[in-house]
Amino acid sequence: MNKTDPILSQLEAKMKERIAKLAQEYASMRTGRASPQILEGVKVECYGQQMALKAVAAIAVPEAKTLEVRPFDPSILGDVEKALQRADLGAMPKNDGKVLRVNLPPMTEDRRKELVKVMRRIGEEFRVSLRGDRHEAIEKVKKAEKGKEISQDEAKAAEARIQKVTDQYMAGIEKEMQIKEKELTTV
């Protein structure tokens, strides 16, 4: 086993986690159709504490532009409704006594362009964090080389592998960005 393998496996684990986080972040962005992920960050004030919406209600998508929120406990319907109003979804929830329905309005061209800019900014932040991870890994390799734990050749080979892994995950971010941009611009 190479002495730089732990550094590389650590780097890969970090980068894999970042890609998963990016995908999660993009999933919560509103596109042209309704998705339960849009409500991912919504917190409901009930039972004397803040709780995630998905912990207190079932979320369904009966139609392309409609979200249906059915609280597990009907007594908190009002609390869930207030939370949805605060969530600023661009539409008010309609309460029928048992279920809340949110009819999402169609997105305007300006809103789509704005979301593409936000999506690109988020993607760039994740690219920067990958570069930081790469820098950290290279520093560990250089430290190991200075401490005579690995040879200069091993250090060069490790740096090349670190760059290769980084390039692979940068391509993953690019792919996520392209998918999300297509989703946002498709009417």
C-alpha positions as CSV (number, residue, x, y, z in Angstrom):
1,M,0.0,0.0,0.0
2,N,1.2,3.4,-1.0
3,K,1.6,6.0,1.9
4,T,-0.4,8.5,-0.1
5,D,-3.4,6.3,-0.5
6,P,-5.1,7.5,2.7
7,I,-4.7,11.1,1.5
8,L,-6.3,10.2,-1.8
9,S,-9.2,8.2,-0.3
10,Q,-9.9,11.1,2.1
11,L,-9.9,13.5,-0.8
12,E,-12.2,11.4,-2.8
13,A,-14.6,10.9,0.1
14,K,-14.8,14.7,0.6
15,M,-15.3,15.4,-3.1
16,K,-18.0,12.7,-3.4
17,E,-19.8,14.3,-0.4
18,R,-19.6,17.8,-2.1
19,I,-21.1,16.5,-5.3
20,A,-24.0,14.9,-3.4
21,K,-24.5,18.2,-1.5
22,L,-24.5,20.1,-4.8
23,A,-27.1,17.7,-6.2
24,Q,-29.2,18.2,-3.1
25,E,-28.9,22.0,-3.3
26,Y,-30.0,21.9,-6.9
27,A,-32.9,19.6,-6.2
28,S,-34.3,22.2,-3.8
29,M,-34.2,24.9,-6.5
30,R,-37.6,25.4,-8.1
31,T,-37.8,24.6,-11.8
32,G,-40.9,24.6,-14.0
33,R,-42.5,21.7,-12.3
34,A,-43.5,20.9,-8.8
35,S,-41.2,18.8,-6.7
36,P,-41.2,17.8,-3.0
37,Q,-37.6,18.9,-2.8
38,I,-38.8,22.5,-3.1
39,L,-40.1,22.2,0.4
40,E,-36.9,20.6,1.8
41,G,-35.9,23.6,3.9
42,V,-39.3,24.5,5.3
43,K,-39.6,24.4,9.1
44,V,-42.9,24.2,10.9
45,E,-43.4,25.7,14.4
46,C,-45.5,23.0,16.1
47,Y,-45.5,21.0,19.4
48,G,-43.4,23.9,20.9
49,Q,-40.4,23.4,18.5
50,Q,-39.2,23.9,15.0
51,M,-39.6,20.7,12.9
52,A,-38.9,19.8,9.3
53,L,-42.0,19.8,7.2
54,K,-41.4,16.3,5.9
55,A,-41.3,15.1,9.6
56,V,-44.9,16.3,10.2
57,A,-46.5,15.9,6.8
58,A,-46.7,13.8,3.7
59,I,-45.8,15.7,0.5
60,A,-47.2,14.6,-2.9
61,V,-47.2,15.9,-6.4
62,P,-50.7,15.1,-7.8
63,E,-50.1,17.3,-10.9
64,A,-47.1,18.9,-12.6
65,K,-47.7,22.4,-11.0
66,T,-49.3,21.3,-7.7
67,L,-47.8,20.3,-4.4
68,E,-50.1,18.6,-1.9
69,V,-49.2,18.7,1.8
70,R,-51.1,16.4,4.2
71,P,-50.1,16.7,7.9
72,F,-49.9,13.5,9.8
73,D,-51.7,15.2,12.7
74,P,-54.7,17.3,11.4
75,S,-54.5,19.6,14.5
76,I,-51.3,21.2,13.1
77,L,-52.8,22.1,9.7
78,G,-52.7,25.8,10.6
79,D,-49.1,25.7,11.6
80,V,-48.1,23.9,8.4
81,E,-50.1,26.5,6.4
82,K,-48.2,29.4,8.1
83,A,-44.9,27.7,7.4
84,L,-45.8,27.4,3.7
85,Q,-46.8,31.0,3.6
86,R,-43.4,32.0,5.1
87,A,-41.6,29.7,2.6
88,D,-42.2,32.3,-0.2
89,L,-43.0,29.8,-2.9
90,G,-44.7,32.4,-5.1
91,A,-48.1,30.9,-4.4
92,M,-50.3,30.8,-1.3
93,P,-51.4,27.4,0.0
94,K,-55.1,26.6,-0.3
95,N,-56.5,24.9,2.8
96,D,-59.5,22.5,2.4
97,G,-59.6,21.4,6.0
98,K,-57.5,18.3,5.6
99,V,-54.9,19.0,2.9
100,L,-53.0,22.0,1.8
101,R,-52.5,22.5,-2.0
102,V,-49.9,24.8,-3.4
103,N,-50.5,25.6,-7.1
104,L,-47.1,26.9,-8.4
105,P,-47.3,29.7,-10.9
106,P,-45.5,29.3,-14.2
107,M,-42.0,30.7,-14.1
108,T,-41.3,33.9,-16.1
109,E,-38.4,34.2,-18.4
110,D,-36.7,36.7,-16.1
111,R,-37.1,34.3,-13.1
112,R,-35.6,31.5,-15.1
113,K,-32.6,33.7,-16.1
114,E,-32.2,34.7,-12.4
115,L,-32.3,31.1,-11.3
116,V,-29.7,30.1,-13.9
117,K,-27.4,32.8,-12.4
118,V,-28.0,31.6,-8.9
119,M,-27.4,28.0,-10.0
120,R,-24.1,29.0,-11.7
121,R,-23.0,30.9,-8.6
122,I,-23.7,27.8,-6.4
123,G,-21.8,25.6,-8.9
124,E,-18.8,28.0,-8.8
125,E,-18.8,27.9,-4.9
126,F,-18.6,24.1,-5.1
127,R,-15.8,24.3,-7.6
128,V,-13.9,26.6,-5.3
129,S,-14.4,24.1,-2.4
130,L,-13.0,21.3,-4.6
131,R,-10.0,23.4,-5.4
132,G,-9.5,23.9,-1.6
133,D,-9.8,20.2,-1.1
134,R,-7.1,19.6,-3.8
135,H,-4.9,22.2,-2.2
136,E,-5.2,20.6,1.2
137,A,-4.4,17.1,-0.2
138,I,-1.3,18.5,-2.0
139,E,-0.1,20.2,1.2
140,K,-0.4,16.8,3.0
141,V,1.7,15.2,0.3
142,K,4.3,17.9,0.5
143,K,4.4,17.6,4.2
144,A,5.0,13.8,3.9
145,E,7.7,14.5,1.4
146,K,9.5,17.0,3.7
147,G,9.2,14.5,6.6
148,K,10.9,11.9,4.4
149,E,7.9,9.6,4.7
150,I,7.7,9.5,0.8
151,S,10.1,10.0,-2.0
152,Q,10.0,12.9,-4.4
153,D,8.8,10.6,-7.2
154,E,6.0,9.3,-4.9
155,A,5.0,12.9,-4.2
156,K,4.9,13.8,-7.9
157,A,2.8,10.7,-8.7
158,A,0.5,11.5,-5.8
159,E,0.0,15.1,-7.0
160,A,-0.8,13.8,-10.5
161,R,-3.4,11.4,-9.0
162,I,-4.8,14.2,-6.9
163,Q,-5.2,16.4,-10.0
164,K,-6.8,13.5,-11.9
165,V,-9.4,13.0,-9.1
166,T,-10.0,16.7,-8.9
167,D,-10.6,16.9,-12.7
168,Q,-13.0,14.0,-12.4
169,Y,-15.1,15.7,-9.7
170,M,-14.9,19.1,-11.5
171,A,-16.5,17.3,-14.5
172,G,-19.1,16.0,-12.2
173,I,-20.0,19.5,-11.0
174,E,-20.1,20.6,-14.7
175,K,-22.5,17.8,-15.5
176,E,-24.8,18.7,-12.6
177,M,-24.8,22.3,-13.7
178,Q,-25.7,21.4,-17.3
179,I,-28.5,19.2,-16.2
180,K,-29.9,21.9,-13.9
181,E,-29.5,24.6,-16.5
182,K,-31.5,22.5,-19.0
183,E,-34.2,21.9,-16.4
184,L,-34.4,25.6,-15.6
185,T,-34.5,26.8,-19.2
186,T,-36.9,24.2,-20.5
187,V,-40.4,25.7,-20.7
